[in-house]
Every structure is written in structure tokens, then in C-alpha cells.
Amino acid sequence: MSQVLHEEKLKTRILIIDDEGPIRQVLSESLKDDGFHVLTAPDGPTGLQVLQEFKPHICFLDIWMPKMDGIEVLTQAIPQNPDTQFIMISGHGTIETAVKATKTGAWDFIEKPLSLEKITLTIEHVMKFKAEKDEKQALLNKLRKNIALVGESKSLQKVREQITTVAKTQQTILISGESGSGRELVAQNIHFMSAQASRSIVEVNCATLPQDLIEIELFGIEKGVLPGIDKTRKGKLELIEGGTVIIEEIEEMPQAIQIKLLQYLKTQKFSRVGSVDPINATSRVILTSSTTLSALISSGKVATELAALLQNNEIFVEPLRSRPEDIQSLIFHFSDIIAKQMASFRKTISEQGLKLLVKHPWPGNIRELKNFIERVYILTPSDYVDVHDLRFAGLSDKKDGVPGSHSEISTFRDARAEFEKDYLIKKIQENGGNISKTAEAIGLERSYLHRKIKAYGIEVNI
């Protein structure tokens, strides 16, 4: 027996509920010898009490007992013990009894006289199932952590509450908000908090697909309907049966396809392109848009019936400029991720630097902020990031977010001069204002560097 298996057995709790003392004793001693933690109960009521206190992973439950039979115990126990697997045992069971036990929620049914080989095999199957379930849950927890919504603004707290609510349902949701604001993250959070969490999640972007391919991508197409289609292709709704399909930029979907999508949402049935045969599917659909539902309705970009279905089912993600209190948390979050990816320490951003970052409007929202922090890490060799480093990476301290004098740059010569100035400021700062050290570090003559400093009006504090 491997050390890992032995340790798993020591952790595994088993309860035996049977009115026959000899069976309880023999089975209990055998399982204890095998390394399991075992308790027993002589009847149903006692067994229910032990179940509550012991919280076993596996329960061997006799069907025919006085006071309360095993099926009744099973019916009461399952809702209170979702992590326990029940294995029914009986000396005179019937097929009907076994079927009833299985439908009620039993893992397996074993007839008496008990075979220790069969008992051992059943326990191994349960342990393997539990290990796979725990591994899957750990993966889901890791995924949920990786897609966590970062920030404490009131608007983000509202979004979290909406996610928790809709994840428990099968409702079709519209997530609206500017590009880069985090709509995809919201959709992923809904999926990974829902009953479909262990199923696949895919995206279909209507803005990047040719309109005549959107229908094929979603619903599939029959063989020979179009030139080059030499075999039947399944659409996303069929391929990830039971999962979640995120349809991005719904306003770019032709209304004829919106109507076909609406029929699927109402009936859970659709047909491939070139066919009228209905296909059943249970895949959930989440829609996203860069504009709100009311704006979509006003512009006529969403079918009336689809708009009616989405009423009261919209989650709006505010742009980053409307929730500046989230920016610092996002900066630290992205810094942790990027530092880990680059195998480096997290950089410290100066107080003035943080203020500048928080004041910046971030027209590209969270996506722009993340890309900028990554650029800062690439361009800043030291572990301390100041305003000069942020400007060197391309950040403006202007309130309109336009990158300083870069906006007035019209020629390559001007662009090169602006870059040189920022570069020299950064290098002089790195060398503590020492011109000689700076010149040596960047490979310039000291006199030439002095001329550049004078030409660009760079202030040097020694």
C-alpha cells in the first residue's frame, strides 16, 4: 500500500448502520484493520444522530431495520449530508428496492452475505470519486480566485451581488459596459459560481466574425449546404452542451439571427443551418454589449422580443473613471500577477505616482491599466517607481489623459527628442543625479550629455 493511499484511508470516515450486531462488528473491525476511521449505529434514529456529529464520507446502511428502515433514513439523511456516499446493504433485497434506493440517492447496493472484496472495491470507487471531486473543486476555487473582481466601490459591490443572484438561475443575462471594463470577467464569474461551473465556457464575438458566420458558429451547419462544407459541423450551443456560451457585442448580430437565438432561449431547441430538425440543448447564454439595453433599444440594434426577455436582467459595469477608488487595488493586484510572471519582486510605486495613476481617466479601462502596469515593469529596472518612471512608460499627468507633449508631436524628430528627454531624466534619476555615472552607464561622453541636458532643460538635483 502506498503512503498516499494509507494517509487517505486514515482521513476517510465510515459509518455502519445495521441492526445486526455481528455484521457491525465484523465489518467494523475489518475496515479498522484496513486503516479507516469507523463508527457504528444499531438503528436508524441513532444512525441519523451519528451522521450529524461524525460527518462520514461513506455510510453502509442496512435497508431492513426496526424503528426506521434504511430508505427512510436515506431520505432524511441525504439533504443534511450532501458529502456522504450511502451504500445500501440487505439480506433479501429486490430489484425494486435497489432501484428505489438508487433514485433516492444511494451510491450502490450490496447484498448480504457481504463480500469483503466487494466492500473494498466499492470503497475504492468512492475514494477515487471523492479525490476527483476535490481536485475539480480545488481547480474551480483557483479559477474563481484568478477571475476575482478587484475593488471595493459601491458599483462593484452591486455587480458582485447581482452575480451571486443570477448564478443560481438559468436566466439569460446582458452584461453592458465599455470595452475593457471587465464584462468578460463578470460573465466568467457567473459561470464559475453556477451549477455549470464544471462544464465548458466559450465565447462568440459578433464584432470579429463575418455576419454570415455568426449563425454557423452558434448553431452549426449541415453537410453540403455551402461550398466547402463537406461534413456536418456542430455549433457552440451543441458542442458545449450544459456549459455557458458568452455572446459578445450582441448589437453586431443580425436581427434574423437574434430571433433564432430568442427561440432557443425560449424552447431550448434549435436547428442547424440547412436543417429544420430540432436539436435539444441546455447551454446557458450570456450576452455582452458596449452599450446599455436602453441604448440598444433606442438605436434599434436589438430585436424587440429579445429586449423584452432581457428587461430586468442587465448587469452594468461602470467604466474605471467612474470608480477611481478601485484603481489602487487593481494596481496592486496586477503588480502581484506581473511580478510573479516575471519572477521579480513587486515594485513600490511612490505616493505621487499612485495619485497620478488614480487621477488618470483610463479610457481603455481595466485592460489599459493592466497593460500599462506591465509596461512599467518592463521599462523600470529598479524596484521603486516614481512619477518619472510612469511618464517614461507613457503616462500623462494631464487631467484629460492625453500623454503630455506626445499629443503635439507631429514629426519623427520631435518624437525622438521627446523619448530622449524622458530617457535621460530616468537615467539621471537612477544614478542619483551624478552626470559622470549617467554618461558612463548609457555610453555617452560627459560633455555631450551636458549639452543634451541643457538643450532639453532638464533640471539636475545633485
C-alpha positions as a printed NumPy array, in Angstrom:
array([[  0.   ,   0.   ,   0.   ],
       [  1.39 ,   3.422,  -0.947],
       [  1.953,   6.06 ,   1.737],
       [ -0.504,   8.409,  -0.015],
       [ -3.254,   5.758,  -0.085],
       [ -2.614,   4.914,   3.574],
       [ -2.923,   8.586,   4.549],
       [ -6.153,   8.901,   2.544],
       [ -7.607,   5.892,   4.381],
       [ -6.739,   7.43 ,   7.752],
       [ -8.675,  10.537,   6.716],
       [-11.694,   8.577,   5.449],
       [-14.58 ,   8.283,   7.934],
       [-17.004,   5.367,   7.586],
       [-20.302,   4.801,   9.429],
       [-22.086,   1.434,   9.575],
       [-25.827,   1.486,  10.373],
       [-27.137,  -2.06 ,  10.819],
       [-29.328,  -3.744,  13.441],
       [-27.309,  -6.992,  13.253],
       [-24.505,  -6.814,  15.83 ],
       [-22.247,  -9.491,  14.263],
       [-22.277,  -7.687,  10.903],
       [-21.444,  -4.359,  12.548],
       [-18.585,  -5.943,  14.477],
       [-17.016,  -7.932,  11.621],
       [-17.289,  -5.122,   9.068],
       [-16.1  ,  -2.501,  11.548],
       [-13.029,  -4.488,  12.635],
       [-12.125,  -5.329,   9.052],
       [-12.296,  -1.682,   7.966],
       [-10.377,  -0.502,  11.039],
       [ -7.655,  -3.052,  10.267],
       [ -7.541,  -1.529,   6.807],
       [ -6.808,   1.89 ,   8.308],
       [-10.227,   3.572,   8.182],
       [-11.86 ,   5.613,  10.95 ],
       [-15.087,   3.685,  11.696],
       [-18.177,   4.194,  13.889],
       [-21.341,   2.083,  14.096],
       [-25.032,   2.568,  14.942],
       [-27.616,  -0.156,  15.764],
       [-30.693,   1.528,  14.252],
       [-31.961,   4.343,  12.039],
       [-32.641,   7.086,  14.631],
       [-29.239,   6.546,  16.273],
       [-27.627,   6.47 ,  12.843],
       [-29.137,   9.853,  11.909],
       [-27.727,  11.364,  15.094],
       [-24.244,   9.909,  14.484],
       [-24.379,  11.133,  10.879],
       [-24.85 ,  14.705,  12.07 ],
       [-21.936,  14.536,  14.513],
       [-19.497,  12.253,  12.657],
       [-19.968,  13.591,   9.092],
       [-18.743,  10.359,   7.441],
       [-17.503,  10.17 ,   3.875],
       [-19.133,   6.737,   3.449],
       [-22.145,   5.183,   5.178],
       [-23.073,   1.493,   4.915],
       [-26.816,   1.47 ,   5.547],
       [-28.957,  -1.635,   6.087],
       [-32.357,  -1.451,   4.41 ],
       [-34.419,  -3.705,   6.673],
       [-34.236,  -2.459,  10.27 ],
       [-36.792,  -1.985,  13.088],
       [-37.841,   1.525,  14.192],
       [-36.859,   3.094,  10.856],
       [-35.943,   1.328,   7.61 ],
       [-32.913,   2.244,   5.533],
       [-34.856,   4.   ,   2.754],
       [-36.429,   6.359,   5.294],
       [-33.025,   7.011,   6.886],
       [-31.59 ,   7.679,   3.42 ],
       [-34.411,  10.083,   2.542],
       [-33.829,  12.118,   5.711],
       [-30.026,  11.912,   5.644],
       [-29.168,  12.951,   2.09 ],
       [-30.315,  16.602,   2.312],
       [-28.328,  17.051,   5.539],
       [-25.247,  15.106,   4.396],
       [-24.5  ,  16.025,   0.764],
       [-20.854,  14.932,   1.035],
       [-21.659,  11.42 ,   2.33 ],
       [-21.964,   8.496,  -0.093],
       [-24.55 ,   5.921,   1.047],
       [-24.08 ,   2.234,   0.226],
       [-27.214,   0.177,   0.908],
       [-26.905,  -3.393,   2.255],
       [-29.652,  -6.011,   2.536],
       [-30.087,  -9.741,   3.093],
       [-33.225, -10.053,   0.985],
       [-33.243,  -7.146,  -1.407],
       [-35.213,  -6.915,  -4.618],
       [-34.562,  -5.083,  -7.869],
       [-37.371,  -2.668,  -6.978],
       [-35.736,  -1.877,  -3.632],
       [-32.335,  -1.343,  -5.252],
       [-33.835,   0.965,  -7.885],
       [-35.702,   2.942,  -5.222],
       [-32.53 ,   3.342,  -3.15 ],
       [-30.55 ,   4.498,  -6.179],
       [-33.232,   7.003,  -7.187],
       [-33.271,   8.334,  -3.634],
       [-29.538,   8.98 ,  -3.889],
       [-27.662,   5.841,  -2.824],
       [-24.225,   5.27 ,  -4.35 ],
       [-24.521,   1.474,  -4.582],
       [-26.447,  -1.582,  -3.368],
       [-24.704,  -4.667,  -1.885],
       [-26.477,  -7.912,  -0.973],
       [-25.766,  -9.969,   2.139],
       [-23.833, -12.058,   2.929],
       [-21.314,  -9.276,   2.483],
       [-18.214,  -9.862,   0.409],
       [-15.221,  -8.   ,   1.846],
       [-13.78 ,  -7.903,  -1.664],
       [-16.929,  -6.159,  -2.934],
       [-16.885,  -3.807,   0.091],
       [-13.23 ,  -2.894,  -0.558],
       [-13.839,  -2.315,  -4.269],
       [-16.833,  -0.072,  -3.564],
       [-14.869,   1.993,  -1.032],
       [-12.036,   2.413,  -3.557],
       [-14.524,   3.698,  -6.141],
       [-15.937,   6.205,  -3.648],
       [-12.453,   7.363,  -2.633],
       [-11.464,   7.831,  -6.282],
       [-14.66 ,   9.789,  -6.933],
       [-14.01 ,  11.952,  -3.863],
       [-10.41 ,  12.627,  -4.919],
       [-11.515,  13.673,  -8.414],
       [-14.276,  15.84 ,  -6.959],
       [-11.852,  17.517,  -4.526],
       [ -9.361,  18.099,  -7.334],
       [-12.057,  19.626,  -9.519],
       [-13.242,  21.811,  -6.642],
       [ -9.679,  22.977,  -5.99 ],
       [ -9.345,  23.871,  -9.662],
       [-12.638,  25.764,  -9.581],
       [-11.52 ,  27.652,  -6.476],
       [ -8.273,  28.565,  -8.234],
       [-10.177,  29.721, -11.314],
       [-12.545,  31.791,  -9.173],
       [ -9.567,  33.401,  -7.455],
       [ -7.936,  34.202, -10.799],
       [-11.075,  35.899, -12.108],
       [-11.938,  37.713,  -8.883],
       [-13.403,  41.19 ,  -9.29 ],
       [-10.911,  43.52 ,  -7.613],
       [-12.104,  46.678,  -5.871],
       [-14.478,  47.882,  -3.175],
       [-16.507,  50.596,  -4.914],
       [-20.264,  50.581,  -4.358],
       [-20.906,  49.887,  -8.028],
       [-18.607,  46.848,  -7.978],
       [-20.211,  45.551,  -4.791],
       [-23.572,  45.809,  -6.561],
       [-22.183,  43.816,  -9.504],
       [-20.953,  41.099,  -7.115],
       [-24.41 ,  40.877,  -5.54 ],
       [-26.027,  40.6  ,  -8.982],
       [-23.579,  37.85 ,  -9.97 ],
       [-24.425,  35.85 ,  -6.831],
       [-28.138,  36.181,  -7.589],
       [-28.128,  35.313, -11.297],
       [-25.574,  32.491, -10.946],
       [-28.23 ,  30.486,  -9.103],
       [-30.604,  30.766, -12.068],
       [-30.612,  29.887, -15.767],
       [-31.669,  33.392, -16.811],
       [-30.16 ,  34.938, -19.921],
       [-28.177,  37.977, -18.776],
       [-26.956,  41.066, -20.622],
       [-23.675,  42.47 , -19.303],
       [-23.18 ,  46.012, -20.575],
       [-20.228,  48.351, -20.245],
       [-17.386,  49.952, -22.13 ],
       [-14.669,  47.873, -23.752],
       [-12.064,  46.818, -21.201],
       [-14.334,  47.459, -18.214],
       [-14.46 ,  43.802, -17.16 ],
       [-17.593,  42.416, -18.843],
       [-15.865,  39.121, -19.679],
       [-14.758,  38.713, -16.059],
       [-18.329,  39.234, -14.877],
       [-19.556,  36.587, -17.331],
       [-16.864,  34.145, -16.173],
       [-17.776,  34.768, -12.534],
       [-21.416,  33.944, -13.281],
       [-20.361,  30.693, -14.968],
       [-17.944,  29.552, -12.259],
       [-20.442,  30.303,  -9.483],
       [-23.24 ,  28.428, -11.246],
       [-24.255,  24.782, -11.49 ],
       [-22.436,  24.721, -14.86 ],
       [-19.077,  25.531, -13.228],
       [-17.523,  22.183, -14.154],
       [-18.727,  22.454, -17.766],
       [-17.113,  24.326, -20.654],
       [-17.34 ,  28.07 , -21.248],
       [-16.803,  29.54 , -24.74 ],
       [-17.06 ,  32.955, -26.369],
       [-18.534,  34.024, -29.693],
       [-17.618,  37.601, -30.644],
       [-20.13 ,  39.054, -33.094],
       [-17.874,  42.071, -33.731],
       [-14.992,  39.989, -35.081],
       [-16.946,  37.369, -37.048],
       [-18.393,  37.961, -40.535],
       [-22.155,  38.221, -40.084],
       [-22.864,  35.17 , -42.235],
       [-20.658,  33.051, -39.965],
       [-22.28 ,  34.049, -36.654],
       [-25.247,  31.722, -37.201],
       [-22.969,  28.821, -38.176],
       [-20.703,  29.422, -35.177],
       [-23.651,  29.285, -32.771],
       [-25.966,  26.703, -34.323],
       [-23.804,  24.652, -36.69 ],
       [-24.364,  23.745, -40.336],
       [-25.347,  20.636, -42.277],
       [-23.032,  18.971, -44.771],
       [-23.152,  20.369, -48.312],
       [-25.231,  23.467, -47.519],
       [-22.378,  25.775, -48.564],
       [-19.358,  25.205, -50.809],
       [-16.5  ,  23.68 , -48.833],
       [-18.752,  22.29 , -46.089],
       [-18.003,  18.615, -46.708],
       [-19.211,  17.423, -43.323],
       [-21.772,  18.441, -40.714],
       [-20.422,  20.932, -38.188],
       [-21.793,  21.364, -34.697],
       [-22.283,  24.858, -33.306],
       [-21.106,  26.104, -29.926],
       [-24.514,  25.55 , -28.283],
       [-24.343,  21.873, -29.183],
       [-20.61 ,  21.337, -28.649],
       [-20.58 ,  22.503, -25.032],
       [-23.924,  21.031, -24.024],
       [-24.722,  22.12 , -20.483],
       [-21.998,  24.768, -20.411],
       [-22.059,  28.531, -20.978],
       [-21.844,  30.456, -24.252],
       [-20.828,  34.119, -23.948],
       [-22.055,  36.061, -26.984],
       [-20.058,  39.287, -27.141],
       [-21.298,  42.514, -28.778],
       [-24.87 ,  41.325, -29.351],
       [-25.617,  44.593, -31.205],
       [-23.447,  43.298, -34.081],
       [-25.637,  40.201, -34.523],
       [-28.171,  40.461, -37.394],
       [-31.726,  40.605, -36.079],
       [-32.76 ,  37.499, -38.015],
       [-30.179,  35.54 , -36.026],
       [-31.266,  37.312, -32.832],
       [-34.776,  35.945, -33.43 ],
       [-33.395,  32.422, -33.931],
       [-31.39 ,  32.809, -30.723],
       [-34.514,  34.005, -28.926],
       [-36.373,  30.851, -29.979],
       [-33.586,  28.738, -28.497],
       [-33.698,  30.724, -25.246],
       [-37.451,  30.111, -25.019],
       [-37.569,  26.444, -26.044],
       [-34.018,  25.09 , -25.526],
       [-34.249,  23.854, -29.111],
       [-32.599,  24.98 , -32.349],
       [-31.739,  23.667, -35.799],
       [-28.501,  23.761, -37.722],
       [-28.16 ,  25.92 , -40.824],
       [-29.651,  23.915, -43.692],
       [-31.91 ,  21.794, -41.49 ],
       [-35.292,  22.006, -39.794],
       [-34.678,  19.09 , -37.437],
       [-34.778,  20.337, -33.822],
       [-31.793,  19.763, -31.536],
       [-32.198,  19.918, -27.765],
       [-29.569,  21.756, -25.733],
       [-29.277,  23.204, -22.238],
       [-26.29 ,  25.522, -22.703],
       [-26.657,  28.831, -20.891],
       [-26.297,  32.077, -22.851],
       [-24.776,  35.299, -21.511],
       [-24.786,  38.379, -23.746],
       [-22.466,  41.373, -23.626],
       [-22.673,  44.813, -25.192],
       [-20.649,  48.015, -25.147],
       [-23.887,  49.968, -24.693],
       [-26.775,  49.647, -22.25 ],
       [-30.015,  47.839, -23.039],
       [-31.942,  51.117, -23.198],
       [-29.431,  52.458, -25.747],
       [-29.701,  49.245, -27.771],
       [-33.475,  49.567, -27.825],
       [-33.319,  53.25 , -28.824],
       [-30.931,  52.5  , -31.677],
       [-32.975,  49.513, -32.846],
       [-29.947,  47.218, -32.64 ],
       [-31.696,  44.566, -30.591],
       [-34.843,  42.662, -31.563],
       [-37.895,  43.824, -29.617],
       [-38.718,  40.374, -28.222],
       [-35.116,  39.775, -27.178],
       [-35.044,  43.171, -25.472],
       [-38.206,  42.218, -23.572],
       [-36.529,  38.998, -22.396],
       [-33.549,  40.993, -21.13 ],
       [-35.573,  43.564, -19.195],
       [-34.501,  43.497, -15.533],
       [-31.725,  41.043, -16.479],
       [-28.95 ,  43.554, -17.145],
       [-25.691,  43.963, -15.233],
       [-23.982,  47.283, -15.956],
       [-20.222,  47.505, -15.352],
       [-19.188,  51.102, -14.762],
       [-16.07 ,  52.446, -16.513],
       [-12.947,  52.711, -14.379],
       [-13.038,  56.533, -14.383],
       [-16.375,  56.352, -12.521],
       [-14.885,  54.24 ,  -9.727],
       [-11.4  ,  55.656,  -9.037],
       [-11.456,  54.091,  -5.557],
       [-10.863,  50.718,  -7.269],
       [ -7.732,  51.796,  -9.15 ],
       [ -5.177,  51.379,  -6.354],
       [ -6.429,  47.866,  -5.534],
       [ -6.197,  46.977,  -9.225],
       [ -2.65 ,  48.358,  -9.434],
       [ -1.533,  46.164,  -6.521],
       [ -3.403,  43.182,  -7.977],
       [ -1.783,  43.5  , -11.408],
       [  1.605,  44.195,  -9.814],
       [  1.406,  40.898,  -7.924],
       [  0.478,  38.995, -11.089],
       [  3.135,  40.615, -13.298],
       [  5.871,  40.324, -10.663],
       [  5.113,  36.61 , -10.365],
       [  5.147,  36.165, -14.147],
       [  8.488,  37.993, -14.401],
       [  9.92 ,  36.191, -11.344],
       [ 10.697,  39.528,  -9.702],
       [  9.75 ,  41.455,  -6.583],
       [  6.658,  43.646,  -6.573],
       [  7.704,  47.21 ,  -7.316],
       [  6.887,  50.037,  -4.907],
       [  5.113,  52.959,  -6.556],
       [  5.66 ,  56.361,  -4.949],
       [  2.771,  58.2  ,  -3.305],
       [  2.825,  60.845,  -6.05 ],
       [  2.919,  58.111,  -8.655],
       [ -0.153,  56.421,  -7.177],
       [ -2.004,  59.743,  -7.098],
       [ -1.195,  60.266, -10.762],
       [ -2.415,  56.777, -11.649],
       [ -5.649,  57.217,  -9.684],
       [ -6.35 ,  60.594, -11.337],
       [ -5.784,  59.237, -14.845],
       [ -9.114,  58.662, -16.695],
       [ -8.092,  55.321, -18.248],
       [-10.241,  55.497, -21.394],
       [ -9.337,  51.859, -22.101],
       [-10.495,  50.93 , -18.599],
       [ -9.077,  47.936, -16.696],
       [ -7.463,  46.45 , -19.784],
       [ -5.496,  49.659, -20.381],
       [ -4.451,  49.861, -16.722],
       [ -3.192,  46.267, -16.738],
       [ -1.229,  46.795, -19.957],
       [  0.287,  49.985, -18.565],
       [  1.43 ,  48.351, -15.307],
       [  3.023,  45.601, -17.377],
       [  4.837,  48.252, -19.43 ],
       [  6.074,  49.925, -16.238],
       [  7.558,  46.62 , -15.065],
       [  9.324,  46.106, -18.376],
       [ 10.726,  49.644, -18.632],
       [ 11.624,  50.266, -14.974],
       [ 14.716,  48.33 , -13.838],
       [ 14.609,  49.462, -10.198],
       [ 12.151,  48.24 ,  -7.567],
       [ 10.982,  51.809,  -6.914],
       [  8.647,  53.516,  -9.396],
       [  8.341,  57.301,  -9.343],
       [  6.496,  59.838, -11.489],
       [  9.377,  59.991, -13.99 ],
       [  9.128,  56.226, -14.498],
       [  5.399,  56.48 , -15.135],
       [  5.916,  59.294, -17.64 ],
       [  8.67 ,  57.303, -19.305],
       [  6.221,  54.407, -19.664],
       [  3.776,  56.763, -21.386],
       [  1.508,  58.131, -18.651],
       [  0.381,  61.749, -18.728],
       [ -0.187,  63.902, -15.671],
       [ -2.789,  65.89 , -17.58 ],
       [ -6.362,  65.501, -16.416],
       [ -7.633,  64.729, -19.901],
       [ -5.356,  61.697, -20.044],
       [ -3.623,  62.837, -23.23 ],
       [  0.041,  61.873, -22.972],
       [  1.662,  65.249, -22.313],
       [  3.604,  66.756, -25.157],
       [  3.264,  63.464, -27.061],
       [ -0.103,  64.734, -28.291],
       [  1.554,  67.66 , -30.058],
       [  4.268,  65.521, -31.643],
       [  3.941,  65.718, -35.414],
       [  7.305,  64.51 , -36.74 ],
       [  9.675,  61.636, -36.122],
       [ 12.359,  64.101, -34.994],
       [ 10.018,  65.519, -32.336],
       [  9.101,  62.02 , -31.164],
       [ 12.76 ,  61.037, -30.866],
       [ 13.542,  64.214, -28.912],
       [ 10.665,  63.549, -26.504],
       [ 11.854,  59.992, -25.976],
       [ 15.447,  61.149, -25.403],
       [ 14.319,  63.662, -22.797],
       [ 12.272,  61.115, -20.851],
       [ 15.062,  58.549, -21.154],
       [ 17.726,  60.945, -19.834],
       [ 15.536,  62.089, -16.924],
       [ 15.03 ,  58.473, -15.929],
       [ 18.719,  57.523, -16.201],
       [ 19.932,  60.618, -14.333],
       [ 17.47 ,  59.81 , -11.543],
       [ 18.701,  56.191, -11.418],
       [ 22.265,  57.449, -10.914],
       [ 21.366,  59.884,  -8.154],
       [ 21.943,  62.974, -10.298],
       [ 25.567,  62.033, -10.978],
       [ 26.241,  63.118, -14.572],
       [ 29.529,  61.247, -14.889],
       [ 27.989,  57.958, -13.743],
       [ 24.986,  58.507, -16.015],
       [ 27.185,  59.214, -19.044],
       [ 29.213,  56.072, -18.403],
       [ 26.086,  53.955, -17.845],
       [ 24.444,  54.965, -21.129],
       [ 27.614,  55.158, -23.222],
       [ 27.798,  58.929, -23.886],
       [ 30.602,  61.459, -23.482],
       [ 30.083,  63.6  , -20.367],
       [ 30.28 ,  66.84 , -22.371],
       [ 27.732,  65.565, -24.891],
       [ 25.352,  64.576, -22.091],
       [ 25.693,  68.089, -20.598],
       [ 24.696,  69.598, -23.941],
       [ 21.635,  67.344, -24.107],
       [ 20.621,  68.255, -20.54 ],
       [ 20.889,  71.948, -21.386],
       [ 19.03 ,  71.55 , -24.683],
       [ 16.101,  69.733, -23.068],
       [ 16.013,  71.987, -19.997],
       [ 16.413,  69.041, -17.645],
       [ 16.851,  70.014, -14.013],
       [ 19.556,  68.042, -12.238],
       [ 19.449,  67.866,  -8.443],
       [ 22.813,  66.664,  -7.163]])
